């Protein structure tokens, strides 16, 4: 892709103007301003209120960083910057102070930590998927696996879900889910949280004869647990097939991942209907790859 010759300051202004009405109309305070494909520098930039999170995919010079920060300060009044090393090697990047904030998205509130982790607590590329899940959730029992900080569960609960189950292996994230539920005035007794491996929870649900109308599966590309490794490339059939056993007759699974080279092989799945969902990317991610998304039903 041939990049347009444009200054960073001009790019910041142009991209913000293109997003401004969408952000204001939908009460969105966290969004992607610059994608990897927008500029010659190896970076992407997310804005959280008056903070910038800069994802770095290759070496950045001191002058590049100064140019970026000056553009964001002068054009958007950005105050604090947080750099995330997205390479597999070491990079010399500016350090930042610790910072936690709360942002709004479509009227929902989320606790975010901009400084302490590689991810902030909210995957911005699934904003429209969350909105769609909310519209489908009234009166439904919803299972959110690999739940992270529970954003899908928040949307489902606000959308009138009869009950939500949020499953994540991390104690940090399960506590974070509870904070987000409380922040949105959602009762914990109707929105249960489990610190469990997803496959372990599937076994638990089968023993308890639990079934679900909506099952959300958005796994990491690769992970390890108790000496065992998981890769979405190899293990997605096991995940989807286990979920199909717990799905109500008219229910559906939302399966998503961000493995660039992912290929869905339906022959590896139990008999089911698979549809790729193509309308899940928000406007601020239209110029880059963010995820694959499928809706799977009996």
C-alpha positions in Angstrom: 0.0 0.0 0.0 1.4 3.4 -1.0 1.2 5.9 1.8 -0.1 9.4 1.2 2.4 12.1 1.8 1.0 14.0 4.8 2.4 15.3 8.1 1.4 13.7 11.4 -0.3 16.9 12.5 -2.4 16.9 9.3 -3.2 13.2 9.7 -4.3 13.7 13.4 -6.6 16.5 12.3 -8.1 14.7 9.3 -8.7 11.4 11.1 -10.3 13.1 14.1 -12.6 15.2 11.9 -13.6 12.0 10.1 -14.5 10.3 13.5 -15.9 13.3 15.4 -19.6 13.0 14.7 -19.6 9.2 15.2 -17.9 9.6 18.6 -20.2 12.4 19.8 -23.4 10.8 18.7 -22.6 7.5 20.5 -20.9 8.7 23.6 -17.6 7.1 22.7 -14.5 8.2 24.7 -12.0 5.6 23.5 -11.2 5.0 19.8 -8.5 4.4 17.3 -7.1 7.6 15.8 -4.3 6.2 13.6 -4.1 2.7 12.2 -0.9 0.9 11.1 -1.8 1.7 7.5 -2.2 5.4 7.9 1.4 6.5 8.1 5.0 5.5 7.4 5.9 5.1 11.0 5.4 1.6 12.6 2.6 2.5 15.0 -1.1 2.8 15.8 -2.6 5.3 18.2 -5.7 4.9 20.4 -7.2 7.9 22.2 -8.8 7.5 25.7 -10.2 10.9 26.7 -7.1 13.1 26.8 -4.7 10.2 26.8 -2.9 8.5 23.9 -1.9 4.8 23.9 0.7 4.3 21.1 1.1 0.7 19.9 4.7 0.4 18.5 5.4 -2.3 15.8 9.1 -1.4 15.1 11.9 1.0 16.1 10.9 4.6 16.7 13.4 7.4 16.8 13.4 10.2 19.4 12.4 12.7 16.7 9.5 10.5 15.6 8.2 10.4 19.2 8.5 14.1 19.6 6.7 14.7 16.3 3.9 12.4 17.3 3.5 13.9 20.8 3.6 17.5 19.4 0.9 16.7 16.9 -1.4 15.1 19.4 -0.8 17.8 22.0 -1.5 20.7 19.7 -4.3 19.2 17.7 -6.2 17.2 20.3 -4.9 18.5 23.6 -3.5 15.1 24.6 -1.9 15.2 28.0 -0.4 11.8 28.8 1.2 9.2 26.5 1.5 5.4 27.0 3.7 3.3 24.7 3.1 -0.4 24.1 5.8 -2.6 22.6 4.0 -4.8 20.1 7.2 -6.4 18.8 8.9 -9.6 20.1 12.1 -7.7 20.9 13.2 -4.9 23.1 12.5 -1.2 22.2 13.6 2.0 24.0 10.3 3.7 24.6 9.3 6.5 27.0 8.1 5.4 30.4 4.8 6.7 31.8 3.2 7.2 35.2 0.6 4.8 36.5 -2.9 5.8 35.4 -6.4 4.4 35.6 -9.5 6.0 34.2 -13.1 5.4 33.4 -14.4 5.8 29.8 -17.9 5.8 28.3 -18.8 3.7 25.3 -22.4 3.7 23.9 -23.5 4.8 27.4 -21.6 2.0 29.2 -18.7 2.6 31.6 -15.4 0.8 31.8 -12.5 0.9 34.2 -9.3 1.1 32.2 -5.6 0.8 33.2 -3.5 2.7 30.7 -0.1 2.0 32.2 0.4 -1.4 33.7 -0.5 -3.9 31.0 0.0 -4.4 27.3 -3.8 -4.0 26.8 -5.9 -1.4 28.6 -9.0 -3.4 29.5 -11.2 -2.7 26.5 -10.7 -4.1 23.0 -11.8 -1.2 20.9 -12.1 -3.2 17.6 -15.1 -5.1 19.1 -17.2 -2.0 19.9 -19.8 -2.8 17.3 -19.8 -6.5 18.1 -20.7 -5.6 21.7 -23.5 -3.3 20.5 -24.9 -6.2 18.4 -24.7 -8.6 21.3 -26.6 -6.2 23.4 -29.4 -6.1 20.8 -29.7 -9.9 20.9 -29.5 -10.5 24.6 -33.0 -9.6 26.0 -34.3 -12.6 28.1 -31.3 -14.7 27.1 -28.7 -16.6 29.1 -25.3 -15.5 28.0 -21.9 -17.2 28.4 -18.8 -15.0 27.9 -15.6 -17.1 27.7 -12.1 -15.7 27.7 -14.0 -12.8 29.2 -11.1 -10.5 29.9 -12.6 -7.5 31.7 -16.2 -8.5 30.9 -17.2 -5.9 28.3 -19.4 -8.3 26.3 -21.1 -9.3 29.6 -21.8 -5.7 30.5 -23.5 -5.1 27.1 -25.5 -8.3 27.4 -26.7 -7.5 30.9 -27.6 -3.9 30.0 -29.5 -5.4 27.0 -31.7 -7.4 29.4 -30.0 -10.7 29.6 -31.7 -13.0 32.0 -28.3 -14.0 33.3 -24.6 -13.7 32.3 -21.7 -16.0 33.0 -18.2 -14.5 32.6 -15.3 -17.0 32.6 -11.6 -16.1 32.7 -8.6 -17.8 34.1 -7.0 -14.6 35.6 -8.0 -13.5 39.1 -7.0 -9.9 38.0 -9.5 -10.0 35.2 -12.3 -11.7 37.2 -12.0 -8.9 39.8 -11.9 -6.4 37.0 -15.2 -7.8 35.6 -16.9 -7.3 39.0 -15.7 -3.7 39.1 -17.2 -3.1 35.7 -20.5 -4.7 36.7 -20.7 -2.5 39.8 -19.7 0.6 37.8 -22.7 -0.1 35.5 -25.1 -0.8 38.4 -25.5 -4.5 37.4 -26.2 -7.0 40.2 -23.6 -9.6 40.8 -26.3 -12.2 41.7 -27.5 -12.1 38.0 -24.1 -11.8 36.5 -21.8 -14.5 37.7 -18.1 -14.6 37.3 -15.9 -17.7 37.3 -12.1 -17.9 37.6 -11.7 -20.9 35.5 -10.1 -22.2 32.3 -12.7 -22.2 29.5 -12.5 -25.9 28.8 -12.7 -26.5 32.5 -15.9 -24.4 32.6 -17.4 -26.3 29.7 -16.9 -29.5 31.6 -18.5 -27.9 34.7 -21.5 -26.7 32.7 -22.0 -30.2 31.2 -22.0 -31.7 34.8 -24.5 -29.0 35.9 -26.6 -29.4 32.8 -26.3 -25.7 32.0 -27.2 -24.4 28.6 -26.8 -21.0 27.0 -28.6 -19.0 24.3 -25.5 -17.0 23.4 -21.9 -18.1 23.8 -19.1 -15.6 23.1 -15.7 -17.1 22.4 -12.9 -14.5 21.7 -9.7 -16.4 22.6 -6.1 -15.2 22.6 -4.0 -16.3 19.6 -1.8 -18.3 21.9 -1.7 -19.0 25.7 -0.3 -21.4 28.3 -2.0 -22.9 31.4 -0.6 -25.5 33.7 2.0 -26.5 31.3 -0.5 -26.9 28.4 -0.5 -24.6 25.4 -3.5 -23.3 23.5 -3.4 -21.9 19.9 -6.4 -20.6 18.1 -5.0 -22.0 14.9 -5.0 -25.6 16.1 -7.6 -25.7 18.9 -10.6 -23.7 17.6 -12.5 -26.9 16.6 -12.3 -28.2 20.1 -13.5 -24.9 21.5 -16.5 -24.6 19.1 -17.5 -28.2 19.3 -17.5 -28.1 23.1 -19.6 -24.9 23.0 -22.1 -26.4 20.6 -22.9 -29.1 23.2 -24.0 -26.3 25.6 -26.0 -24.3 23.1 -29.8 -24.1 23.2 -31.5 -25.2 19.9 -32.1 -21.6 18.7 -29.0 -20.2 20.3 -25.8 -19.0 18.6 -22.1 -18.7 19.2 -20.0 -15.7 18.4 -16.5 -16.8 17.6 -13.8 -14.3 17.0 -10.0 -14.1 16.9 -7.3 -11.8 15.7 -4.9 -14.3 14.2 -4.1 -12.8 10.8 -3.8 -16.1 8.9 -6.8 -17.8 10.5 -8.8 -20.1 8.2 -12.1 -21.6 9.3 -12.4 -25.3 8.3 -16.0 -26.3 8.8 -15.2 -29.9 8.2 -13.5 -30.0 11.6 -16.7 -28.9 13.3 -19.8 -30.9 14.4 -22.8 -30.3 12.1 -23.6 -26.6 12.4 -24.2 -23.4 10.4 -21.3 -21.0 10.1 -21.6 -17.4 8.8 -18.8 -15.0 8.7 -20.0 -11.7 10.3 -18.6 -8.9 8.2 -20.1 -5.8 9.8 -18.3 -5.9 13.2 -15.5 -3.4 12.4 -16.1 0.1 13.8 -15.4 3.1 11.5 -12.1 3.8 13.2 -10.8 0.4 12.3 -11.9 0.3 8.6 -8.4 0.9 7.3 -6.7 -2.1 9.0 -7.2 -5.8 10.0 -8.5 -6.2 13.5 -10.3 -9.5 13.8 -12.3 -12.4 12.2 -15.8 -12.9 13.5 -18.3 -15.7 12.9 -21.8 -16.6 14.0 -22.3 -20.3 14.5 -25.6 -22.1 15.2 -27.2 -25.5 15.1 
